[in-house]
Amino acid sequence: MTRMQTSLKALSALALGAVLTVGCSDQGAKAPQANPAQAPVPAQQPAQQPAQAQPSTKPGDQNAAMAEKAKAEAAAAQAAAEKMKADALAAQKAAQAAQAKQPEKPKAEPGHEGHGHDGMPHPGTETASGDPNSKAKLTFDIGADTKNFGKVMQGDVLNHIFEAVSVGDEDLIIRQAKPTCGCTVADVKVQDEKGDYVRYEYGKPIPKGRKIQFNSTLHTQNKRQQTSSKVNIMTNEARGQAILSLEAYVEPFFNLSPMALNFASMGTRDTATDKMIVTTARGDRIKLNPILEGMPNGLKVDVKPVDADADGRATRFEINVTAGPGLQEGSIVFSLPLRSDVPIPGAERLPNGKEPTYEVSTSIMATVRGSVSLNQQFYSFGLCKPNTQMSKTVRLTSHDPSFKLTPELVSVTLKGRDTVEWEHARHFQATVRPVPGENSMDIELSTTGLPDTVTGSFNGTAVIKTGHPEKPSFDVVISGVCRASAVVPGAGVPTVPGKPQ
């Protein structure tokens, strides 16, 4: 039993005694003369407190004393409860403080957001565990393990050589030089006996005093603003790993407005035009050429310099795009590269021997509908019961102003998925209805009640004939599952000929 429970129990007992005593005195009877032999003996006080007054034996005084004692016990119980609460709060704060001391999850390096490693070491670059007794040591001059290129152009290829020295009392061994994210490429060279730099073979001892070079490259293509990359050097040092950093602030070579062109929805016979403005960020005069390889039929691109000089170089260009007619029905997303004639410093030559140049890509998008279209390509009945009616509808629309849809032109034939005949065709009925105010038809397909013998899935095809010469028909999938035990919201109504649900 806890201290609080004990105090509360004592308080209850004292309170009950006080009530009984007060009840006797309230009857108005004169209290009998106390018999000294039978009088209750007051509780003895500790010897070290002789001056404490003894409680009175008079009923009124005794009741007051008991009430005061009960009050004191209640106060003690409350104090105990407050102490328990304070102890719990202190324990909670201690736990929070311990948790706060745990190391935080490192943030992703600038320029590496979205790579999926959330600041953790990249695959293959986990922190190496060194030998605490190793006397090997790799040193860099102060600050020489970081290279900040400052502001650079997007697309620049940045090269740097990190220099270090083996200074330990034990031969240094480099096990691996691993760049992060594939952003950099590391090449390691070491001095030989003659002082010439030769390619280093991983795992080979490097004597004290030998210099080492780490040739690293930072690619800025598709990077933006502050970016960084690292090279993790795994060694036999006590620390096990040294980290080299490459940093840069990447500015765009081009500015595009807008960033992409979206023609949204248009027909195969439609024609639409749009344009974007491309400028060089620093005002460089360049020539700009579109790369039209793989461009869809029906698209036309024209690049026009706005402020061209005598050589045709400009800082501002209009990219005029014409979409249609003759675009292929469906979704179009074309990435259009725009390539300048300005070489990228430090970049390796392409396989064809040419120097890489600054370029930028934009997107051209459109959703192309045919002369006639369906809002969906399926009739999905889901779960249904035998002898029950269900209906599904697709909408056929003509986008050809010269072609009018009519119930006489539109017809529906049912067949199997892979066969001409469909065993369930007689249990379905198609109805064609004009849509008021539109050049459209709603084509409703209803079950007239599948028999009890149909159990499981059913699949067929509704061939919708449009009457249009460019798109004479659509094949629409019919699917569903028929079960006698099915519970289908809105279904379950017995077949009533002529009254589909």
C-alpha positions as CSV (number, residue, x, y, z in Angstrom):
1,M,0.0,0.0,0.0
2,T,1.4,3.4,-1.0
3,R,1.8,6.3,1.4
4,M,-1.1,8.1,-0.2
5,Q,-3.4,5.2,0.2
6,T,-2.4,4.8,3.9
7,S,-3.1,8.5,4.5
8,L,-6.4,8.4,2.8
9,K,-7.5,5.4,4.8
10,A,-6.5,7.1,8.0
11,L,-8.4,10.2,7.0
12,S,-11.6,8.2,6.3
13,A,-11.4,6.5,9.6
14,L,-10.9,9.8,11.5
15,A,-13.7,11.5,9.6
16,L,-16.1,8.7,10.4
17,G,-15.3,9.0,14.2
18,A,-15.8,12.7,14.0
19,V,-19.2,12.3,12.4
20,L,-20.3,9.7,15.0
21,T,-19.2,11.9,17.9
22,V,-20.8,15.1,16.5
23,G,-24.0,13.0,16.0
24,C,-24.1,12.1,19.7
25,S,-23.6,15.7,20.8
26,D,-26.3,17.0,18.5
27,Q,-29.0,15.0,20.4
28,G,-28.8,17.5,23.2
29,A,-28.2,14.9,26.0
30,K,-25.7,15.8,28.6
31,A,-22.5,14.0,28.4
32,P,-22.0,11.6,31.3
33,Q,-19.1,12.3,33.7
34,A,-16.1,10.5,32.4
35,N,-14.9,7.7,34.5
36,P,-11.2,8.1,35.0
37,A,-10.8,4.4,34.8
38,Q,-12.7,4.1,31.5
39,A,-11.5,7.4,30.0
40,P,-9.6,7.0,26.7
41,V,-5.9,7.3,27.2
42,P,-4.4,10.1,25.1
43,A,-1.7,9.0,22.7
44,Q,1.7,9.3,24.2
45,Q,3.9,12.0,22.7
46,P,7.5,11.3,21.9
47,A,9.9,11.9,24.8
48,Q,11.7,14.7,22.8
49,Q,8.4,16.8,22.7
50,P,7.4,17.1,26.4
51,A,6.1,20.6,25.9
52,Q,3.4,19.5,23.4
53,A,-0.1,20.0,25.0
54,Q,-2.2,16.9,25.7
55,P,-5.6,16.7,24.0
56,S,-8.6,17.7,26.0
57,T,-11.0,15.0,27.2
58,K,-14.0,17.3,26.8
59,P,-16.2,16.1,23.9
60,G,-16.2,19.5,22.1
61,D,-12.4,19.9,22.4
62,Q,-11.9,16.2,21.5
63,N,-13.9,16.7,18.3
64,A,-12.0,19.8,17.3
65,A,-8.7,18.0,17.9
66,M,-9.8,15.1,15.8
67,A,-10.9,17.4,13.0
68,E,-7.6,19.2,13.1
69,K,-5.8,15.9,13.0
70,A,-7.9,14.8,10.0
71,K,-7.1,18.1,8.3
72,A,-3.4,17.6,8.9
73,E,-3.6,14.0,7.5
74,A,-5.4,15.3,4.4
75,A,-2.7,17.9,3.9
76,A,0.0,15.3,4.2
77,A,-1.8,13.1,1.7
78,Q,-2.0,16.0,-0.8
79,A,1.6,16.8,-0.3
80,A,2.5,13.2,-1.0
81,A,0.5,13.3,-4.2
82,E,2.2,16.5,-5.3
83,K,5.6,14.9,-4.7
84,M,4.6,11.9,-6.7
85,K,3.5,14.2,-9.6
86,A,6.8,16.2,-9.3
87,D,8.8,12.9,-9.4
88,A,7.0,11.7,-12.5
89,L,7.5,15.1,-14.2
90,A,11.3,15.0,-13.4
91,A,11.5,11.5,-14.8
92,Q,9.8,12.6,-18.0
93,K,12.2,15.5,-18.4
94,A,15.2,13.3,-17.8
95,A,14.0,10.9,-20.6
96,Q,13.5,13.8,-23.0
97,A,17.0,15.1,-22.2
98,A,18.5,11.7,-22.9
99,Q,16.6,11.5,-26.2
100,A,17.8,14.9,-27.2
101,K,21.4,13.8,-26.8
102,Q,21.0,11.2,-29.5
103,P,22.7,12.1,-32.7
104,E,20.4,13.7,-35.3
105,K,19.8,12.2,-38.7
106,P,22.1,14.1,-41.0
107,K,20.6,16.3,-43.6
108,A,21.0,15.7,-47.3
109,E,24.0,17.5,-48.8
110,P,23.1,20.6,-50.9
111,G,22.5,19.6,-54.4
112,H,21.7,16.0,-53.4
113,E,18.1,16.4,-52.3
114,G,15.8,13.8,-53.6
115,H,18.5,11.2,-54.3
116,G,16.8,8.9,-51.8
117,H,19.6,8.5,-49.2
118,D,18.3,11.3,-46.9
119,G,21.7,12.4,-45.8
120,M,22.9,8.9,-45.0
121,P,26.1,7.6,-46.7
122,H,25.7,6.8,-50.3
123,P,25.7,3.1,-51.3
124,G,29.2,1.8,-51.3
125,T,30.5,4.7,-49.2
126,E,29.6,3.7,-45.7
127,T,32.0,5.0,-43.0
128,A,35.0,2.7,-42.8
129,S,36.2,1.4,-39.4
130,G,39.9,2.0,-39.0
131,D,42.5,0.3,-37.0
132,P,42.9,2.2,-33.7
133,N,46.5,0.9,-33.4
134,S,47.5,2.0,-36.9
135,K,50.3,4.5,-37.3
136,A,49.6,5.3,-40.9
137,K,48.5,8.8,-41.6
138,L,47.2,10.8,-44.6
139,T,47.4,14.6,-44.2
140,F,46.2,17.6,-46.3
141,D,47.2,21.2,-45.8
142,I,44.6,23.2,-43.8
143,G,41.5,23.7,-46.0
144,A,43.1,21.7,-48.8
145,D,40.5,18.9,-48.5
146,T,37.7,21.2,-49.8
147,K,37.5,23.0,-53.2
148,N,34.9,25.7,-53.7
149,F,34.6,26.7,-57.3
150,G,32.3,29.7,-56.5
151,K,29.8,30.7,-59.2
152,V,29.8,28.5,-62.3
153,M,27.5,27.9,-65.3
154,Q,25.1,25.0,-65.4
155,G,26.8,22.3,-67.5
156,D,30.3,23.3,-66.6
157,V,32.7,20.4,-65.9
158,L,34.9,21.3,-63.0
159,N,38.2,19.6,-62.3
160,H,40.5,19.8,-59.3
161,I,43.5,18.0,-58.0
162,F,43.6,17.4,-54.2
163,E,47.1,16.9,-52.8
164,A,48.1,15.0,-49.7
165,V,51.1,13.4,-48.0
166,S,51.7,10.1,-46.3
167,V,53.3,11.2,-43.0
168,G,52.7,8.3,-40.6
169,D,55.3,5.9,-39.1
170,E,53.6,3.1,-41.0
171,D,53.0,2.7,-44.7
172,L,49.7,4.2,-45.9
173,I,47.3,2.0,-47.8
174,I,44.4,3.4,-49.8
175,R,41.7,0.8,-50.2
176,Q,39.2,2.9,-52.3
177,A,38.5,6.4,-53.5
178,K,34.7,6.4,-54.0
179,P,32.8,9.5,-55.3
180,T,29.2,10.1,-54.0
181,C,26.1,9.9,-56.3
182,G,28.3,9.4,-59.4
183,C,28.7,13.2,-59.3
184,T,32.5,13.1,-59.4
185,V,35.1,10.8,-60.8
186,A,38.3,10.2,-58.8
187,D,41.7,9.2,-60.2
188,V,44.5,8.6,-57.7
189,K,48.2,9.1,-58.4
190,V,51.2,8.7,-56.1
191,Q,54.9,9.6,-56.3
192,D,57.3,6.9,-57.2
193,E,61.0,6.7,-56.1
194,K,62.0,9.2,-58.7
195,G,59.3,11.7,-57.6
196,D,57.2,11.2,-60.7
197,Y,53.4,10.7,-60.3
198,V,52.1,7.4,-61.4
199,R,48.7,5.8,-61.3
200,Y,48.1,4.2,-57.8
201,E,47.1,0.6,-57.4
202,Y,44.7,0.2,-54.5
203,G,46.1,-1.7,-51.6
204,K,49.7,-1.0,-52.4
205,P,51.7,0.5,-49.5
206,I,52.7,4.2,-49.7
207,P,55.9,5.0,-47.8
208,K,56.2,8.0,-45.5
209,G,56.9,11.2,-47.2
210,R,55.3,10.3,-50.6
211,K,52.8,12.8,-52.1
212,I,49.5,11.7,-53.4
213,Q,47.1,13.4,-55.9
214,F,43.4,12.8,-56.1
215,N,42.1,14.1,-59.5
216,S,38.4,14.8,-59.1
217,T,35.7,16.1,-61.4
218,L,32.4,17.8,-60.6
219,H,29.7,17.7,-63.3
220,T,27.0,20.4,-63.0
221,Q,24.7,19.3,-65.7
222,N,21.1,19.3,-64.3
223,K,22.3,20.9,-61.1
224,R,21.2,24.2,-59.7
225,Q,22.2,26.7,-57.1
226,Q,24.4,25.4,-54.2
227,T,25.7,22.0,-55.0
228,S,28.4,19.7,-53.5
229,S,29.9,16.3,-53.9
230,K,32.3,14.3,-51.9
231,V,35.0,11.7,-52.5
232,N,35.4,9.2,-49.7
233,I,39.0,8.0,-49.3
234,M,39.2,4.6,-47.4
235,T,42.6,4.0,-45.8
236,N,44.3,1.9,-43.1
237,E,44.5,5.0,-40.8
238,A,43.1,4.9,-37.4
239,R,40.1,7.1,-38.6
240,G,39.6,4.7,-41.5
241,Q,38.4,7.4,-43.9
242,A,39.2,10.9,-45.3
243,I,36.6,13.0,-47.1
244,L,37.2,15.4,-49.9
245,S,34.6,18.0,-50.9
246,L,33.8,19.8,-54.1
247,E,31.4,22.7,-54.0
248,A,29.9,25.2,-56.4
249,Y,27.0,27.6,-56.9
250,V,25.5,26.7,-60.2
251,E,23.9,29.5,-62.2
252,P,21.8,28.7,-65.4
253,F,23.4,29.4,-68.8
254,F,19.8,29.8,-70.2
255,N,16.6,31.4,-69.0
256,L,13.3,30.0,-70.4
257,S,9.9,31.7,-70.3
258,P,7.8,29.7,-70.0
259,M,9.7,26.6,-69.1
260,A,7.5,24.3,-71.3
261,L,4.7,24.6,-73.9
262,N,1.4,22.7,-73.3
263,F,-1.2,22.8,-76.0
264,A,-3.6,20.9,-73.8
265,S,-6.5,19.2,-75.7
266,M,-6.7,19.5,-79.5
267,G,-8.0,17.5,-82.4
268,T,-6.1,15.7,-85.1
269,R,-7.3,18.3,-87.6
270,D,-6.7,21.3,-85.3
271,T,-3.8,23.7,-85.6
272,A,-2.3,25.7,-82.6
273,T,0.7,27.9,-82.1
274,D,2.7,29.0,-79.1
275,K,6.1,30.4,-78.3
276,M,8.7,30.7,-75.6
277,I,11.6,33.2,-75.0
278,V,15.1,31.9,-74.4
279,T,17.8,34.2,-73.2
280,T,21.4,33.7,-72.1
281,A,21.7,34.4,-68.3
282,R,24.9,36.5,-68.6
283,G,24.2,38.1,-71.9
284,D,26.5,35.9,-74.0
285,R,25.9,36.1,-77.7
286,I,25.4,32.7,-79.1
287,K,23.9,30.7,-82.0
288,L,21.1,28.4,-80.9
289,N,19.9,25.3,-82.8
290,P,17.0,23.0,-82.1
291,I,17.6,19.2,-82.1
292,L,14.6,17.8,-84.0
293,E,15.6,14.2,-83.9
294,G,12.5,12.1,-82.9
295,M,10.1,14.9,-83.1
296,P,6.5,13.7,-83.7
297,N,4.8,14.3,-87.0
298,G,2.6,17.4,-86.9
299,L,5.0,19.5,-84.8
300,K,7.0,22.3,-86.3
301,V,9.8,24.3,-84.5
302,D,11.3,27.6,-85.6
303,V,14.1,29.3,-83.7
304,K,14.3,33.1,-84.4
305,P,17.1,35.3,-82.9
306,V,15.7,38.6,-81.7
307,D,18.7,40.8,-81.3
308,A,21.1,39.1,-83.8
309,D,24.4,40.7,-84.8
310,A,26.0,40.4,-88.2
311,D,27.1,36.9,-87.5
312,G,23.6,35.8,-86.4
313,R,24.6,35.6,-82.7
314,A,22.0,36.8,-80.2
315,T,21.3,36.9,-76.5
316,R,17.5,36.5,-77.0
317,F,15.6,34.0,-79.1
318,E,12.0,33.2,-79.9
319,I,11.1,29.5,-80.1
320,N,7.9,29.3,-82.2
321,V,6.1,26.0,-82.2
322,T,3.2,24.9,-84.4
323,A,1.1,21.9,-83.4
324,G,-1.1,20.2,-86.1
325,P,-2.7,19.4,-88.2
326,G,-1.8,15.7,-88.5
327,L,-0.8,15.0,-84.9
328,Q,-1.1,11.4,-83.9
329,E,-4.1,10.7,-81.6
330,G,-3.1,10.3,-77.9
331,S,-0.7,12.0,-75.5
332,I,2.4,13.8,-76.8
333,V,5.3,14.7,-74.6
334,F,8.4,15.7,-76.7
335,S,11.7,16.9,-75.1
336,L,13.2,19.5,-77.4
337,P,17.0,20.1,-76.8
338,L,18.2,23.6,-77.7
339,R,22.0,23.6,-78.3
340,S,24.4,26.5,-78.4
341,D,27.7,26.8,-80.1
342,V,29.6,27.7,-76.9
343,P,32.0,24.9,-75.7
344,I,31.9,23.7,-72.1
345,P,35.3,24.3,-70.4
346,G,36.9,21.1,-69.2
347,A,34.5,18.8,-70.8
348,E,35.8,15.7,-72.7
349,R,35.1,15.4,-76.3
350,L,32.1,13.5,-77.5
351,P,32.5,10.1,-79.3
352,N,32.1,12.0,-82.6
353,G,35.1,14.1,-81.7
354,K,33.2,17.3,-81.2
355,E,33.3,19.5,-78.1
356,P,30.2,19.5,-75.8
357,T,28.4,22.8,-75.8
358,Y,25.9,24.4,-73.5
359,E,22.4,23.4,-74.1
360,V,18.9,23.3,-72.5
361,S,15.8,21.2,-73.0
362,T,12.2,22.2,-72.9
363,S,9.0,20.1,-73.2
364,I,6.2,20.3,-75.8
365,M,3.0,18.6,-74.6
366,A,-0.5,18.0,-76.1
367,T,-3.5,15.7,-75.7
368,V,-4.7,14.9,-79.2
369,R,-8.2,13.6,-79.7
370,G,-9.5,12.0,-82.9
371,S,-12.4,13.2,-85.0
372,V,-14.6,11.1,-82.7
373,S,-13.7,9.9,-79.2
374,L,-15.0,7.9,-76.3
375,N,-14.8,9.1,-72.7
376,Q,-13.8,5.6,-71.6
377,Q,-12.8,2.4,-73.3
378,F,-14.6,-0.1,-71.0
379,Y,-18.0,-1.3,-69.6
380,S,-17.1,-2.5,-66.1
381,F,-20.1,-4.2,-64.3
382,G,-18.0,-5.2,-61.3
383,L,-19.9,-7.6,-59.0
384,C,-23.4,-8.6,-60.0
385,K,-26.1,-11.2,-59.3
386,P,-27.9,-13.5,-61.7
387,N,-31.4,-12.4,-62.9
388,T,-30.6,-8.8,-62.0
389,Q,-30.3,-5.7,-64.2
390,M,-27.4,-3.4,-64.2
391,S,-26.5,-0.6,-66.7
392,K,-23.2,1.1,-67.7
393,T,-22.7,4.0,-70.1
394,V,-20.0,5.4,-72.4
395,R,-20.2,8.7,-74.3
396,L,-19.3,9.0,-78.0
397,T,-18.4,12.6,-79.1
398,S,-17.7,14.0,-82.6
399,H,-15.1,16.7,-82.7
400,D,-15.5,17.1,-86.5
401,P,-17.8,20.1,-87.2
402,S,-18.7,18.6,-90.5
403,F,-19.8,15.3,-89.0
404,K,-23.1,14.9,-87.1
405,L,-23.6,11.9,-84.9
406,T,-27.1,10.3,-85.2
407,P,-28.7,7.2,-83.7
408,E,-29.0,5.8,-87.2
409,L,-25.2,6.0,-87.7
410,V,-24.2,4.6,-84.4
411,S,-24.6,0.9,-83.7
412,V,-23.3,-1.7,-81.2
413,T,-22.3,-5.3,-81.9
414,L,-21.3,-7.7,-79.1
415,K,-18.6,-10.3,-79.5
416,G,-16.2,-12.3,-77.4
417,R,-12.8,-11.1,-76.5
418,D,-11.1,-13.3,-79.0
419,T,-14.0,-14.8,-80.9
420,V,-16.8,-13.6,-83.1
421,E,-19.5,-15.1,-81.0
422,W,-20.0,-14.4,-77.3
423,E,-22.0,-16.8,-75.3
424,H,-23.5,-14.1,-73.0
425,A,-24.4,-11.6,-75.8
426,R,-28.1,-12.5,-75.6
427,H,-28.2,-11.4,-72.0
428,F,-27.1,-7.8,-72.8
429,Q,-28.9,-4.9,-74.6
430,A,-27.4,-1.7,-76.0
431,T,-29.3,1.6,-76.2
432,V,-28.1,4.7,-78.1
433,R,-29.4,8.1,-76.9
434,P,-28.5,11.6,-78.2
435,V,-27.0,14.0,-75.6
436,P,-29.1,17.3,-75.7
437,G,-27.1,20.3,-76.9
438,E,-24.0,18.3,-77.9
439,N,-22.7,16.3,-80.9
440,S,-22.5,13.3,-78.7
441,M,-24.3,9.9,-78.1
442,D,-24.7,8.1,-74.8
443,I,-24.4,4.3,-75.4
444,E,-25.9,2.4,-72.5
445,L,-25.2,-1.4,-72.1
446,S,-27.5,-3.2,-69.8
447,T,-27.7,-6.8,-68.5
448,T,-31.1,-8.2,-69.1
449,G,-30.5,-10.7,-66.4
450,L,-27.7,-13.3,-66.4
451,P,-28.9,-16.8,-65.7
452,D,-28.2,-18.8,-62.6
453,T,-25.8,-20.9,-64.6
454,V,-23.4,-18.0,-65.0
455,T,-20.9,-18.1,-62.2
456,G,-17.6,-16.2,-62.0
457,S,-16.1,-13.7,-64.4
458,F,-17.5,-12.8,-67.8
459,N,-15.6,-10.9,-70.6
460,G,-16.7,-9.6,-73.9
461,T,-16.3,-6.8,-76.4
462,A,-18.7,-4.1,-77.6
463,V,-17.9,-2.9,-81.1
464,I,-19.3,0.6,-81.4
465,K,-19.6,1.8,-85.0
466,T,-19.4,5.5,-85.4
467,G,-20.0,6.1,-89.1
468,H,-17.0,8.5,-89.3
469,P,-14.5,7.6,-92.1
470,E,-11.4,8.4,-90.0
471,K,-12.5,6.4,-87.0
472,P,-15.2,3.9,-88.1
473,S,-15.3,1.9,-84.8
474,F,-14.2,1.5,-81.2
475,D,-13.6,-1.8,-79.4
476,V,-14.9,-1.4,-75.8
477,V,-14.1,-4.1,-73.2
478,I,-17.0,-5.6,-71.2
479,S,-16.1,-7.2,-67.9
480,G,-17.7,-8.3,-64.6
481,V,-18.2,-11.1,-62.0
482,C,-21.5,-12.8,-61.5
483,R,-22.2,-14.5,-58.2
484,A,-25.5,-15.6,-56.6
485,S,-24.3,-14.4,-53.2
486,A,-23.1,-11.0,-54.3
487,V,-24.3,-8.0,-52.4
488,V,-24.4,-5.1,-54.9
489,P,-25.6,-1.6,-54.0
490,G,-28.3,-0.5,-56.3
491,A,-28.7,-3.9,-57.8
492,G,-30.8,-6.9,-56.9
493,V,-33.9,-5.9,-58.7
494,P,-35.5,-8.7,-60.7
495,T,-35.5,-8.4,-64.5
496,V,-38.4,-6.3,-65.8
497,P,-38.4,-6.2,-69.6
498,G,-38.2,-2.7,-71.0
499,K,-37.3,-1.1,-67.6
500,P,-33.6,-1.2,-67.1
501,Q,-32.3,-0.1,-63.7
